[in-house]
């Protein structure tokens, strides 16, 4: 791209509006509520990866037959935090005829006690906000979340927190801001975080004329991505996308350009085990592929490592050395190591690479014909030139793995983690080696009228049956078809899948996790907003978050006063089985109510149009930003995109 042309565009726009050529950027106000990191990253060079001599023991690719030593050690530290938190949480869940303290005291072996995972689906800003509401309900730091009818403390009791696409924005934003609460991210007054009134196509409000601020914003994105390219790394549209998202998600100057995913591993809250283990998921797009098959390789980004348990690459590399040239599992003699490639925005941008469709959505806005034509050319060029992927060159698994379809390619291409229809990031949490007992699966997908119908669960179940062996010993609870899900109302309330130990996809040495399915549904708001809506004013943002809180708590127990008890029972179900403990009557009532019992109803479902359970907040009339960016602003964006790609 041409930085000079971008500068000329900015100058032209300023002069055309009678403004001086130079406009100072106001410094972002110091946030009072959101905690910034004292040390933002493990590299000081912004978005540009750096070359340096490798350590005395060079990094290498390890086989995925086990967890890393770092994760194994960290799990022991985290367990010291989750066990007392879980004891407190379960005491508040009020399971009658069950002595929580006695149970925990008599089962001092930590492996007897529950192991909890949380998975936040994709779905753009809808997924971010609905998932945020659910996490707020799980978080005992949220106001009133430990009161009767609430379930605060579940987050503190959890070991893993996975995100995909819009869910990865949520996970990334929380961790890049020192594990700040959803409440604080929402209510922060600095104007630099979770402000969605301006879309990523406009950039943040800097206090000036927006069309000029937008041009300057794109100029900054261009400079940063150009720096990476000048350093010898391939770049695609994902680089711009991830950097743009970071201006909304990270409370730091310049959108946190120096924040890396591996820096999570060095933060105090993570090293002392105070927070769950974050994982982001992306799919591989193999050589010559356009559609993503169900047996594609699923990659995960953790604080310590990047890689996959799938029997293709079946390996992991140290996350902080992502971008290094690994050949047949090792760094060639004389090569240097790379740091800083794992930019946090690039990670969650990779997991959400739907920008080609977002540009198409912008094309619905009234624009001059020339601008519309240019948008269509850009979309076409994205696909033709493989710009619609995230480019991980050099391929860290080059020459590694006998069944690796990309093993002979120097490039590893990754795309949105939901493109194989597994739009809930369950893959990392069902790996037997992680021993997860229960997964709270937050589904914000847009399957039918922008509501979920469990297509993501069906996809994960069907993948576990795939004859190619891609499931690699993972087992999944049986899931009925989408017709049954809708006809029985299983997508309008929480449902437990995997209650029946005989009803799994295949035999295994251990039971798969129980899935607590939490579908987005209306309580106080019609939260089925399009994935491609890029702007939310504060009223709409807050209403979707509040609705997500109600999804998690069933309206603070309004829809079912025993729901908190049932959450506790779901957490304990696998532990009861391992310890041969008699299931309390309260839990049996819960399982009768929420477990899918195998009933099928595969008739074509009626059009799914759910109605709110509680008093409705009119978020549509409050959402002035629904009209989207102005034609002039979009024309500016189109002009900048044209400079980037032509």
Secondary structure as GFF3:
##gff-version 3
##sequence-region A 1 646
A	DSSP	alpha_helix	3	16	.	.	.	ID=ss1
A	DSSP	beta_strand	50	52	.	.	.	ID=ss2
A	DSSP	beta_strand	62	63	.	.	.	ID=ss3
A	DSSP	alpha_helix	69	92	.	.	.	ID=ss4
A	DSSP	alpha_helix	100	106	.	.	.	ID=ss5
A	DSSP	three_ten_helix	110	112	.	.	.	ID=ss6
A	DSSP	beta_strand	116	120	.	.	.	ID=ss7
A	DSSP	alpha_helix	124	138	.	.	.	ID=ss8
A	DSSP	alpha_helix	154	157	.	.	.	ID=ss9
A	DSSP	beta_strand	160	163	.	.	.	ID=ss10
A	DSSP	alpha_helix	166	176	.	.	.	ID=ss11
A	DSSP	alpha_helix	182	187	.	.	.	ID=ss12
A	DSSP	alpha_helix	210	230	.	.	.	ID=ss13
A	DSSP	alpha_helix	237	249	.	.	.	ID=ss14
A	DSSP	three_ten_helix	253	255	.	.	.	ID=ss15
A	DSSP	three_ten_helix	261	266	.	.	.	ID=ss16
A	DSSP	alpha_helix	268	271	.	.	.	ID=ss17
A	DSSP	beta_strand	277	284	.	.	.	ID=ss18
A	DSSP	beta_strand	298	302	.	.	.	ID=ss19
A	DSSP	beta_strand	305	308	.	.	.	ID=ss20
A	DSSP	beta_strand	315	318	.	.	.	ID=ss21
A	DSSP	three_ten_helix	319	321	.	.	.	ID=ss22
A	DSSP	beta_strand	326	327	.	.	.	ID=ss23
A	DSSP	beta_strand	330	331	.	.	.	ID=ss24
A	DSSP	beta_strand	337	339	.	.	.	ID=ss25
A	DSSP	alpha_helix	344	350	.	.	.	ID=ss26
A	DSSP	alpha_helix	355	362	.	.	.	ID=ss27
A	DSSP	alpha_helix	369	384	.	.	.	ID=ss28
A	DSSP	beta_strand	390	393	.	.	.	ID=ss29
A	DSSP	beta_strand	411	415	.	.	.	ID=ss30
A	DSSP	three_ten_helix	427	429	.	.	.	ID=ss31
A	DSSP	three_ten_helix	432	434	.	.	.	ID=ss32
A	DSSP	beta_strand	438	443	.	.	.	ID=ss33
A	DSSP	alpha_helix	455	464	.	.	.	ID=ss34
A	DSSP	alpha_helix	482	487	.	.	.	ID=ss35
A	DSSP	beta_strand	495	497	.	.	.	ID=ss36
A	DSSP	beta_strand	514	519	.	.	.	ID=ss37
A	DSSP	alpha_helix	538	553	.	.	.	ID=ss38
A	DSSP	alpha_helix	563	578	.	.	.	ID=ss39
A	DSSP	alpha_helix	585	594	.	.	.	ID=ss40
A	DSSP	alpha_helix	619	622	.	.	.	ID=ss41
A	DSSP	three_ten_helix	624	627	.	.	.	ID=ss42
A	DSSP	alpha_helix	631	645	.	.	.	ID=ss43
###
